[in-house]
Amino acid sequence: MNALPVSFDDVRAAAERIRGHVHQTPVFTSRTADALAGARLFFKAETLQRVGAFKARGAFSRLTLLSEGERKRGVVAFSSGNHAQAVALAARDLGVPATIVMPDDAPSLKLAATRGYGAEVVLYDRRREDREAIARRFVEEKGAVLVPPFDDEAVIAGQGTAALELLGEVPGLDAVVTPCGGAGLLAGTAVAARGLAPVIRLFGVEPEAGDDVARSLREGARVAIPVPETIADSLQTTRVGERNFAILQALVEDVVTVSDLELRQAMAFLFSRMKLVVEPGGSAAAAALLARRIPGVAGKRVGVVLSGGNVDAARFAELVTGLPA
């Protein structure tokens, strides 16, 4: 743990910095979910976090470290939506100018929210343009501070505060499962959970079409893939972060995949049985457990992170309607 990019002390320090800026989100249970999964599930509802996703934790963790000079020059971030909103909100609350680079096919709800928090939004074509190169131009031209969506120590530490809360609220967990895109949430969760419970098991879940993290772990090196075709827009990353991967290799047992159909089924279950609105990517961990894709957790106590709930009503209805019986 001491040799990793982020330590347990870093997560605890992030928790102190963001206190008062983010919510302590509730934990839900469902006997029906337990029966389907064959395990005792505890759902950490980051859907009810500020900006509707866990990303608020990492954004505030990073922005609260800015110097006065950096605050004046502003920040720049790139994101398909949840990190965009989180950085925009943190920047507004802390009085920092923000520029957000977003794909032109990002969900309209996420685009509107990012602009609503006062950020300048720059659109790009995710299949033909390099969002990181666009962001770097703003760093060079304006002296802005880059706030990466996942490959950053302070961001990872901030995301780990959700697990810090979860294990404080529900002691004695045998495993924690989170959605996985660039792996900021999974990496932070791993550091926090192992700091509190050294033998706890840790799993990530990504869409079948975007299995870069699972492949990277199998091959022992970061694998890059094309932009995945999946309904989980928040998990459409193409390569796991370098810092994140080092943590995953050391602490995470496995990363499994789920189909888009399983994501839709999980969304429908969480809505109909638990009255929770969860976006496709945010339901990935639940989907894997309900489909019994996580090995060795039968009869165990499992924490499940519902990472985001930013999906508009029409899209939500489209995804949960017409599912096979």
C-alpha positions in Angstrom: 0.0 0.0 0.0 2.8 2.4 0.8 4.3 2.2 -2.7 1.0 2.9 -4.5 0.3 6.4 -6.0 -2.5 7.0 -3.5 -2.5 6.0 0.2 -5.2 5.4 2.8 -4.0 8.7 4.4 -4.6 10.5 1.1 -8.2 9.3 1.1 -8.8 10.4 4.7 -7.2 13.8 3.9 -9.5 14.1 0.9 -12.5 13.3 3.1 -11.6 16.2 5.4 -11.1 18.6 2.4 -14.5 17.9 0.8 -16.5 17.8 4.0 -19.3 20.3 3.7 -19.0 20.3 -0.2 -20.5 16.9 -0.8 -23.3 14.7 0.6 -22.9 11.6 2.7 -25.0 9.4 0.5 -27.4 6.7 1.9 -27.2 3.0 1.7 -30.2 0.9 0.5 -31.0 -2.8 0.8 -33.5 -5.1 -1.0 -34.5 -8.6 0.0 -35.5 -9.2 -3.6 -32.0 -8.1 -4.8 -30.4 -10.4 -2.2 -32.4 -13.4 -3.5 -31.5 -12.7 -7.1 -27.8 -12.2 -6.3 -27.6 -15.0 -3.7 -25.7 -12.5 -1.5 -26.5 -9.7 1.0 -26.3 -6.5 -1.0 -25.8 -2.9 0.3 -26.3 -0.3 -2.3 -24.3 3.0 -1.9 -26.5 5.5 -3.7 -24.0 8.0 -5.3 -27.0 8.7 -7.6 -28.0 11.1 -4.7 -24.7 12.8 -4.6 -24.3 16.4 -5.7 -24.4 16.5 -9.6 -26.0 13.1 -9.4 -22.7 11.1 -9.3 -19.7 10.2 -7.3 -17.6 12.5 -9.5 -18.3 15.4 -7.1 -16.0 13.8 -4.6 -12.9 13.8 -6.9 -13.6 17.2 -8.3 -13.8 18.9 -4.9 -10.8 16.9 -3.7 -8.7 18.3 -6.6 -9.9 21.8 -6.7 -9.6 22.4 -3.0 -5.8 21.9 -3.4 -5.5 24.8 -5.9 -3.3 27.7 -5.0 -4.6 31.3 -5.2 -2.8 31.8 -8.5 -4.1 28.6 -9.9 -7.7 29.6 -8.9 -7.4 32.8 -10.8 -6.1 31.1 -14.0 -8.9 28.5 -13.8 -9.2 24.9 -14.6 -9.9 22.7 -17.7 -11.3 19.2 -17.8 -12.5 16.7 -20.4 -15.5 14.4 -19.8 -18.5 12.9 -21.4 -20.7 14.3 -18.6 -20.4 13.4 -14.9 -16.9 14.6 -14.4 -17.8 17.7 -16.5 -20.7 18.6 -14.2 -18.6 17.9 -11.1 -15.7 20.1 -12.1 -18.2 22.8 -13.2 -19.9 22.7 -9.8 -16.8 22.6 -7.7 -15.4 25.5 -9.8 -18.5 27.6 -9.3 -18.6 26.9 -5.5 -14.9 27.7 -5.1 -15.0 30.8 -7.4 -12.8 29.3 -10.1 -13.2 29.8 -13.9 -13.8 26.4 -15.7 -13.6 25.2 -19.3 -14.9 21.7 -20.0 -14.2 19.8 -23.2 -17.2 17.5 -23.9 -18.1 15.2 -26.8 -20.8 16.5 -29.1 -22.8 13.4 -28.5 -22.8 13.7 -24.8 -26.3 13.4 -23.2 -28.2 16.7 -23.4 -29.0 16.6 -19.7 -25.3 16.5 -18.8 -24.4 19.3 -21.3 -27.1 21.5 -19.9 -26.1 20.9 -16.3 -22.4 21.6 -17.0 -23.3 24.9 -18.7 -25.9 25.6 -15.9 -23.1 25.5 -13.3 -21.4 28.3 -15.2 -18.6 26.5 -17.1 -17.6 27.2 -20.7 -18.2 24.1 -22.7 -16.1 23.2 -25.8 -17.5 20.4 -28.0 -15.5 17.9 -30.0 -16.1 14.8 -32.1 -15.0 11.9 -29.9 -14.3 9.6 -32.9 -12.1 12.1 -34.8 -10.6 14.5 -32.3 -8.4 14.1 -29.2 -10.0 15.6 -26.2 -6.8 15.5 -24.2 -5.0 17.5 -26.9 -7.8 20.1 -26.9 -7.6 20.4 -23.1 -3.8 20.7 -23.3 -4.2 23.7 -25.6 -6.1 25.5 -22.9 -3.5 24.6 -20.4 -0.8 26.1 -22.6 -2.7 29.2 -23.8 -4.4 30.2 -20.5 -2.2 28.6 -17.9 -5.3 26.7 -16.7 -4.9 23.7 -14.4 -5.9 20.3 -16.0 -8.3 18.3 -13.8 -8.2 14.7 -15.3 -11.3 12.6 -14.9 -9.5 9.7 -13.3 -5.7 9.6 -13.7 -4.9 12.0 -10.8 -3.9 11.3 -7.2 -6.3 13.8 -5.6 -9.2 12.7 -7.9 -8.6 9.0 -7.0 -8.4 9.9 -3.3 -11.6 11.9 -3.5 -13.5 9.0 -5.2 -12.3 6.7 -2.4 -14.3 8.7 0.1 -17.5 6.9 -1.0 -16.0 3.6 0.2 -14.8 5.2 3.4 -18.4 6.2 4.1 -19.8 2.8 3.0 -17.6 0.7 5.3 -18.3 3.1 8.1 -22.0 2.7 7.6 -22.0 -1.0 6.9 -19.1 -2.7 8.8 -18.2 -6.3 8.1 -18.4 -6.3 4.3 -16.8 -9.2 2.5 -16.5 -7.4 -0.9 -17.2 -4.2 -2.7 -18.1 -3.9 -6.4 -18.0 -0.7 -8.4 -18.6 0.3 -12.0 -15.3 0.8 -13.9 -14.5 3.3 -16.7 -11.1 4.9 -16.3 -11.0 3.3 -12.9 -10.8 6.3 -10.6 -13.7 5.0 -8.6 -12.4 1.5 -8.4 -8.9 2.5 -7.6 -10.0 4.9 -4.8 -12.4 2.3 -3.5 -9.7 -0.3 -3.4 -7.3 2.0 -1.4 -10.0 3.1 1.1 -11.5 -0.4 1.6 -8.2 -2.1 2.1 -7.2 0.6 4.5 -10.2 -0.3 6.7 -10.5 -4.0 5.9 -7.2 -5.6 4.7 -8.8 -8.8 3.5 -11.9 -7.3 1.7 -12.4 -8.4 -1.9 -12.6 -5.8 -4.6 -14.2 -6.1 -8.1 -14.9 -3.7 -11.0 -17.5 -4.0 -13.7 -17.4 -2.6 -17.2 -19.5 -3.0 -20.4 -18.7 -5.9 -22.7 -17.9 -3.5 -25.5 -15.5 -1.5 -23.4 -13.5 -4.2 -21.7 -10.1 -2.4 -21.8 -9.6 -2.7 -18.0 -10.3 -6.4 -17.9 -8.0 -7.0 -20.8 -5.3 -4.8 -19.3 -5.4 -6.8 -16.1 -5.2 -10.1 -18.0 -2.3 -8.9 -20.1 -0.4 -7.1 -17.4 -0.2 -3.8 -19.3 -2.6 -1.0 -20.2 -4.6 -1.9 -23.3 -6.1 0.8 -25.5 -9.4 0.2 -27.4 -11.6 2.3 -29.8 -14.5 4.2 -28.3 -16.8 1.4 -27.2 -20.3 1.2 -28.6 -22.4 0.9 -25.4 -25.4 2.6 -23.7 -23.1 3.3 -20.7 -21.9 6.7 -21.8 -20.1 7.3 -18.5 -18.0 4.1 -19.1 -16.9 4.9 -22.7 -13.3 5.2 -21.8 -10.6 3.7 -24.1 -7.7 3.1 -21.7 -7.4 2.8 -17.9 -5.3 5.5 -16.2 -1.7 4.8 -15.4 -2.0 5.5 -11.7 -5.3 3.7 -11.5 -3.9 0.6 -13.2 -1.1 0.3 -10.7 -3.6 0.3 -7.8 -5.8 -2.2 -9.6 -2.9 -4.6 -10.2 -2.0 -4.5 -6.5 -5.4 -4.5 -4.8 -8.3 -5.6 -7.1 -9.2 -9.2 -7.6 -11.0 -8.9 -11.0 -12.9 -6.8 -13.4 -15.8 -8.5 -15.1 -18.1 -7.3 -17.9 -21.9 -7.1 -18.4 -24.0 -6.7 -21.6 -26.0 -3.6 -22.4 -29.1 -5.8 -21.9 -28.0 -6.6 -18.4 -27.4 -2.9 -17.7 -31.0 -2.2 -18.8 -32.4 -5.0 -16.7 -30.5 -3.7 -13.7 -31.8 -0.2 -14.3 -35.4 -1.5 -14.5 -35.0 -3.5 -11.3 -33.5 -0.6 -9.3 -36.3 1.6 -10.5 -39.3 -0.8 -10.0 -38.2 -2.5 -6.8 -36.0 0.1 -5.1 -37.4 3.4 -6.5 -33.9 4.5 -7.6 -33.1 6.1 -11.0 -29.7 5.0 -12.1 -28.0 5.7 -15.4 -26.7 2.8 -17.5 -23.0 3.0 -16.4 -24.0 3.7 -12.8 -25.9 0.4 -12.7 -22.9 -1.8 -13.9 -22.0 -3.2 -10.4 -25.6 -4.0 -9.6 -26.0 -5.6 -13.1 -23.1 -7.9 -12.5 -24.3 -9.0 -9.1 -27.9 -9.6 -10.2 -26.6 -11.7 -13.1 -24.3 -13.5 -10.7 -21.2 -12.6 -12.6 -19.0 -11.8 -9.5 -17.3 -15.0 -8.4 -17.3 -16.3 -4.8 -19.7 -13.9 -3.2 -22.6 -16.3 -2.6 -24.0 -15.8 0.9 -21.5 -12.9 1.5 -22.1 -9.2 2.5 -21.3 -7.1 -0.6 -21.2 -3.3 -1.0 -22.5 -2.1 -4.4 -21.8 1.4 -5.7 -24.5 2.9 -7.8 -22.2 5.5 -9.3 -24.5 7.9 -11.1 -28.1 8.7 -12.0 -27.8 11.3 -14.7 -30.2 10.1 -17.4 -33.1 12.1 -18.8 -36.7 10.8 -18.5 -37.2 10.0 -22.2 -33.9 8.1 -22.5 -34.6 6.2 -19.2 -38.0 5.2 -20.4 -36.6 4.0 -23.7 -34.0 1.8 -22.0 -36.3 0.2 -19.4 -39.2 -0.4 -21.7 -39.7 -3.6 -23.8 -37.3 -5.8 -22.0 -37.7 -9.5 -22.5 -39.7 -11.3 -19.8 
